Amino acid sequence: MDSETMDSRTEQAADRCSGCGLVVAGGTDGCQKIADEMWAREFGDVTFFRVHRMTVDTYCLQHPDRYCASGKSFAAHLTGLCWLLEQGGSRALGNDALRRWLNGAVRLEKPEIPSDRGRLTVADVRDAADPVAYATAVEAWARSTWEAYSSLHELAHRWIEQAFSHSNPHAR
């Protein structure tokens, strides 16, 4: 291998996000910058905000070292994304019963997190020009991430059942 190829591989590895694997200037920090810009866009325009909870849960599941440090934080994002995708929950706000359950005294063991976190990343969403294209891109990104977590779907379902068994039965 020549030195130019080796330099290119070294540079690429240095610019790879440790969470989702995106190759971006600045690596993990560069990836976070894209997410921060997306969230600013969502908070600045209600038509983009309609998928805010989904972008947060998806990004956090793709970056669990930073955002899913505890069992509770992991459960928040795993059950949140499950609820959004499988139950058609509010993509903007998520579910109050899940939040109340996690704010309580529940103790959760954090499972082994998959190393593959989906084939799509924030880079597949950031350039969507209008709210409809943005929501469509976020949905595809979320589904890709959820699919990567397929080994933990049963756990997410169990946790959701626990959350609802501790809350108002009309909260669903």
TORBAFI-302074 format. One record per residue (C-alpha): residue number from 1; residue in one letter; z, x, y negated. Coordinates in pm, whole numbers, plus 50000, padded with zeros to 5 digits. Each point is the difference from the previous one (the first is absolute). Example, Ala and Ser with C-alpha at 12.3 -4.5 7.8 and 13.67 -1.06 7.14 Angstrom:
// residues 2
<pavex:1, margu:A, Z:50780, X:51230, Y:50450>
<pavex:2, margu:S, Z:49934, X:50137, Y:49656>
//
This chain:
// residues 172
<pavex:1, margu:M, Z:50000, X:50000, Y:50000>
<pavex:2, margu:D, Z:49905, X:50143, Y:49661>
<pavex:3, margu:S, Z:50251, X:50030, Y:49714>
<pavex:4, margu:E, Z:49831, X:49724, Y:49796>
<pavex:5, margu:T, Z:50045, X:49749, Y:50284>
<pavex:6, margu:M, Z:50360, X:50114, Y:50048>
<pavex:7, margu:D, Z:50070, X:49966, Y:49624>
<pavex:8, margu:S, Z:49848, X:49651, Y:50004>
<pavex:9, margu:R, Z:50221, X:49892, Y:50293>
<pavex:10, margu:T, Z:50310, X:50149, Y:49837>
<pavex:11, margu:E, Z:49924, X:49825, Y:49671>
<pavex:12, margu:Q, Z:49934, X:49671, Y:50181>
<pavex:13, margu:A, Z:50328, X:50021, Y:50193>
<pavex:14, margu:A, Z:50187, X:50078, Y:49678>
<pavex:15, margu:D, Z:49853, X:49688, Y:49839>
<pavex:16, margu:R, Z:50070, X:49764, Y:50290>
<pavex:17, margu:C, Z:50263, X:49731, Y:49948>
<pavex:18, margu:S, Z:50279, X:50048, Y:50252>
<pavex:19, margu:G, Z:50041, X:49623, Y:50038>
<pavex:20, margu:C, Z:49658, X:49841, Y:50036>
<pavex:21, margu:G, Z:49784, X:50310, Y:50043>
<pavex:22, margu:L, Z:49786, X:49934, Y:49692>
<pavex:23, margu:V, Z:49829, X:50311, Y:49870>
<pavex:24, margu:V, Z:50059, X:49986, Y:49626>
<pavex:25, margu:A, Z:50070, X:50249, Y:49721>
<pavex:26, margu:G, Z:50372, X:50058, Y:50006>
<pavex:27, margu:G, Z:50044, X:49881, Y:50358>
<pavex:28, margu:T, Z:50305, X:49774, Y:50036>
<pavex:29, margu:D, Z:50066, X:50002, Y:49624>
<pavex:30, margu:G, Z:49635, X:49913, Y:49933>
<pavex:31, margu:C, Z:50021, X:49710, Y:50243>
<pavex:32, margu:Q, Z:50318, X:49874, Y:49833>
<pavex:33, margu:K, Z:49822, X:50021, Y:49663>
<pavex:34, margu:I, Z:49728, X:49767, Y:50129>
<pavex:35, margu:A, Z:50262, X:49752, Y:50122>
<pavex:36, margu:D, Z:50186, X:50018, Y:49668>
<pavex:37, margu:E, Z:49675, X:49925, Y:49815>
<pavex:38, margu:M, Z:49929, X:49705, Y:50230>
<pavex:39, margu:W, Z:50351, X:49860, Y:49946>
<pavex:40, margu:A, Z:49966, X:50042, Y:49624>
<pavex:41, margu:R, Z:49674, X:49805, Y:50019>
<pavex:42, margu:E, Z:50173, X:49726, Y:50201>
<pavex:43, margu:F, Z:50287, X:49972, Y:49751>
<pavex:44, margu:G, Z:49756, X:50006, Y:49709>
<pavex:45, margu:D, Z:49776, X:49719, Y:50126>
<pavex:46, margu:V, Z:50129, X:49695, Y:50188>
<pavex:47, margu:T, Z:49665, X:49959, Y:50176>
<pavex:48, margu:F, Z:50054, X:50338, Y:50167>
<pavex:49, margu:F, Z:50374, X:49938, Y:50052>
<pavex:50, margu:R, Z:49926, X:49724, Y:50251>
<pavex:51, margu:V, Z:49999, X:50266, Y:50278>
<pavex:52, margu:H, Z:50282, X:50221, Y:49868>
<pavex:53, margu:R, Z:50246, X:49955, Y:50288>
<pavex:54, margu:M, Z:49723, X:50077, Y:50245>
<pavex:55, margu:T, Z:49906, X:50323, Y:49822>
<pavex:56, margu:V, Z:50363, X:50110, Y:49992>
<pavex:57, margu:D, Z:50071, X:49928, Y:50367>
<pavex:58, margu:T, Z:49674, X:50159, Y:50111>
<pavex:59, margu:Y, Z:50044, X:50314, Y:49793>
<pavex:60, margu:C, Z:50361, X:50039, Y:50112>
<pavex:61, margu:L, Z:49910, X:49968, Y:50368>
<pavex:62, margu:Q, Z:49735, X:50267, Y:49953>
<pavex:63, margu:H, Z:50258, X:50224, Y:49828>
<pavex:64, margu:P, Z:50315, X:49940, Y:50205>
<pavex:65, margu:D, Z:50163, X:50337, Y:49932>
<pavex:66, margu:R, Z:50046, X:49898, Y:49638>
<pavex:67, margu:Y, Z:50023, X:49621, Y:50017>
<pavex:68, margu:C, Z:50141, X:49919, Y:50343>
<pavex:69, margu:A, Z:50288, X:50245, Y:50023>
<pavex:70, margu:S, Z:50248, X:49751, Y:50144>
<pavex:71, margu:G, Z:49971, X:49730, Y:50264>
<pavex:72, margu:K, Z:50040, X:49737, Y:49729>
<pavex:73, margu:S, Z:49729, X:50139, Y:49774>
<pavex:74, margu:F, Z:49766, X:50032, Y:50296>
<pavex:75, margu:A, Z:50080, X:49643, Y:50112>
<pavex:76, margu:A, Z:49934, X:49871, Y:49648>
<pavex:77, margu:H, Z:49645, X:50133, Y:49999>
<pavex:78, margu:L, Z:49919, X:49933, Y:50367>
<pavex:79, margu:T, Z:50126, X:49640, Y:49993>
<pavex:80, margu:G, Z:49853, X:49952, Y:49655>
<pavex:81, margu:L, Z:49651, X:50097, Y:50110>
<pavex:82, margu:C, Z:50035, X:49801, Y:50321>
<pavex:83, margu:W, Z:50103, X:49690, Y:49805>
<pavex:84, margu:L, Z:49712, X:50036, Y:49756>
<pavex:85, margu:L, Z:49731, X:50053, Y:50261>
<pavex:86, margu:E, Z:50117, X:49778, Y:50285>
<pavex:87, margu:Q, Z:50171, X:49718, Y:49809>
<pavex:88, margu:G, Z:49788, X:49994, Y:49685>
<pavex:89, margu:G, Z:50293, X:50084, Y:49775>
<pavex:90, margu:S, Z:49970, X:50057, Y:49627>
<pavex:91, margu:R, Z:49807, X:50323, Y:49960>
<pavex:92, margu:A, Z:50151, X:50033, Y:49653>
<pavex:93, margu:L, Z:50370, X:49950, Y:50075>
<pavex:94, margu:G, Z:50072, X:50008, Y:50373>
<pavex:95, margu:N, Z:50280, X:49793, Y:50154>
<pavex:96, margu:D, Z:50347, X:49925, Y:49861>
<pavex:97, margu:A, Z:50160, X:49943, Y:50342>
<pavex:98, margu:L, Z:49896, X:50349, Y:50113>
<pavex:99, margu:R, Z:50138, X:50152, Y:49679>
<pavex:100, margu:R, Z:50332, X:49814, Y:50031>
<pavex:101, margu:W, Z:50038, X:50109, Y:50364>
<pavex:102, margu:L, Z:49940, X:50364, Y:49914>
<pavex:103, margu:N, Z:50237, X:49984, Y:49703>
<pavex:104, margu:G, Z:50279, X:49897, Y:50238>
<pavex:105, margu:A, Z:50208, X:50201, Y:50246>
<pavex:106, margu:V, Z:49728, X:50027, Y:50265>
<pavex:107, margu:R, Z:49979, X:50338, Y:50176>
<pavex:108, margu:L, Z:49659, X:50100, Y:50127>
<pavex:109, margu:E, Z:49891, X:50295, Y:50208>
<pavex:110, margu:K, Z:49685, X:50161, Y:49864>
<pavex:111, margu:P, Z:49743, X:50032, Y:50279>
<pavex:112, margu:E, Z:49754, X:50282, Y:50062>
<pavex:113, margu:I, Z:49725, X:49963, Y:49740>
<pavex:114, margu:P, Z:49637, X:50032, Y:50108>
<pavex:115, margu:S, Z:49826, X:50317, Y:49885>
<pavex:116, margu:D, Z:49674, X:49809, Y:49944>
<pavex:117, margu:R, Z:50055, X:49767, Y:49707>
<pavex:118, margu:G, Z:49659, X:49839, Y:49967>
<pavex:119, margu:R, Z:49645, X:50099, Y:49924>
<pavex:120, margu:L, Z:50004, X:49869, Y:49641>
<pavex:121, margu:T, Z:50206, X:50135, Y:49708>
<pavex:122, margu:V, Z:50060, X:49934, Y:49631>
<pavex:123, margu:A, Z:49670, X:50175, Y:49935>
<pavex:124, margu:D, Z:49823, X:49706, Y:50166>
<pavex:125, margu:V, Z:50159, X:49763, Y:49748>
<pavex:126, margu:R, Z:50030, X:50180, Y:49667>
<pavex:127, margu:D, Z:49643, X:49957, Y:49880>
<pavex:128, margu:A, Z:49971, X:49626, Y:50063>
<pavex:129, margu:A, Z:49873, X:49880, Y:49664>
<pavex:130, margu:D, Z:50109, X:49637, Y:49992>
<pavex:131, margu:P, Z:50299, X:49803, Y:50134>
<pavex:132, margu:V, Z:49807, X:49844, Y:50291>
<pavex:133, margu:A, Z:49861, X:50332, Y:50121>
<pavex:134, margu:Y, Z:50344, X:50156, Y:49952>
<pavex:135, margu:A, Z:50176, X:49729, Y:50206>
<pavex:136, margu:T, Z:49736, X:50032, Y:50272>
<pavex:137, margu:A, Z:50042, X:50379, Y:50012>
<pavex:138, margu:V, Z:50382, X:49973, Y:50008>
<pavex:139, margu:E, Z:49978, X:49748, Y:50285>
<pavex:140, margu:A, Z:49777, X:50234, Y:50204>
<pavex:141, margu:W, Z:50230, X:50296, Y:49929>
<pavex:142, margu:A, Z:50306, X:49798, Y:50101>
<pavex:143, margu:R, Z:49837, X:49880, Y:50323>
<pavex:144, margu:S, Z:49899, X:50356, Y:50087>
<pavex:145, margu:T, Z:50357, X:50119, Y:49947>
<pavex:146, margu:W, Z:50146, X:49704, Y:50193>
<pavex:147, margu:E, Z:49766, X:50075, Y:50290>
<pavex:148, margu:A, Z:50120, X:50363, Y:50002>
<pavex:149, margu:Y, Z:50355, X:49868, Y:50041>
<pavex:150, margu:S, Z:49909, X:49779, Y:50298>
<pavex:151, margu:S, Z:50265, X:50163, Y:50220>
<pavex:152, margu:L, Z:50263, X:49859, Y:49762>
<pavex:153, margu:H, Z:49868, X:49644, Y:49960>
<pavex:154, margu:E, Z:50248, X:49860, Y:50252>
<pavex:155, margu:L, Z:50287, X:50165, Y:49812>
<pavex:156, margu:A, Z:49877, X:49853, Y:49671>
<pavex:157, margu:H, Z:49989, X:49653, Y:50158>
<pavex:158, margu:R, Z:50357, X:50041, Y:50134>
<pavex:159, margu:W, Z:50127, X:50113, Y:49659>
<pavex:160, margu:I, Z:49830, X:49705, Y:49827>
<pavex:161, margu:E, Z:50166, X:49762, Y:50247>
<pavex:162, margu:Q, Z:50337, X:50163, Y:49928>
<pavex:163, margu:A, Z:49941, X:49964, Y:49627>
<pavex:164, margu:F, Z:49921, X:49631, Y:50028>
<pavex:165, margu:S, Z:50287, X:49929, Y:50238>
<pavex:166, margu:H, Z:50235, X:50130, Y:49727>
<pavex:167, margu:S, Z:49840, X:49807, Y:49716>
<pavex:168, margu:N, Z:49930, X:49647, Y:49895>
<pavex:169, margu:P, Z:49772, X:49844, Y:50267>
<pavex:170, margu:H, Z:49787, X:49859, Y:49718>
<pavex:171, margu:A, Z:49930, X:50349, Y:49857>
<pavex:172, margu:R, Z:49689, X:50051, Y:50208>
//
